Amino acid sequence: MADTESFDLVAEFNALLFEAGSIWDVIDRRQGHEVTLTLPTEHEARVICEEWNRQEGRERFKVVKRAA
């Protein structure tokens, strides 16, 4: 039987999402639309983007789906 303690389900799931082309970037509008963060789910990207924008007090960051 395989060693299940070394198996990281979240990491494996994220790897599958990346392979399937589910890649979401948080871009910084102030830095020439530079990619600031890359995540495998839209929900994670939007939550982080909203929090960063709240901290900035303006719409500095934006979530975009990476083109395949």
Secondary structure as the mmCIF struct_conf table of DSSP 4:
data_model
#
loop_
_struct_conf.conf_type_id
_struct_conf.id
_struct_conf.beg_label_comp_id
_struct_conf.beg_label_asym_id
_struct_conf.beg_label_seq_id
_struct_conf.end_label_comp_id
_struct_conf.end_label_asym_id
_struct_conf.end_label_seq_id
HELX_RH_3T_P HELX_RH_3T_P1 THR A 4 SER A 6
HELX_RH_AL_P HELX_RH_AL_P1 LEU A 9 GLU A 19
TURN_TY1_P TURN_TY1_P1 ALA A 20 GLY A 21
STRN STRN1 TRP A 24 ASP A 28
HELX_RH_3T_P HELX_RH_3T_P2 ARG A 29 GLN A 31
TURN_TY1_P TURN_TY1_P2 GLY A 32 GLY A 32
BEND BEND1 HIS A 33 HIS A 33
STRN STRN2 GLU A 34 LEU A 39
BEND BEND2 PRO A 40 PRO A 40
HELX_RH_AL_P HELX_RH_AL_P2 GLU A 42 GLU A 56
TURN_TY1_P TURN_TY1_P3 GLY A 57 GLY A 57
BEND BEND3 ARG A 58 ARG A 58
STRN STRN3 PHE A 61 LYS A 65
HELX_LH_PP_P HELX_LH_PP_P1 ARG A 66 ALA A 67
#
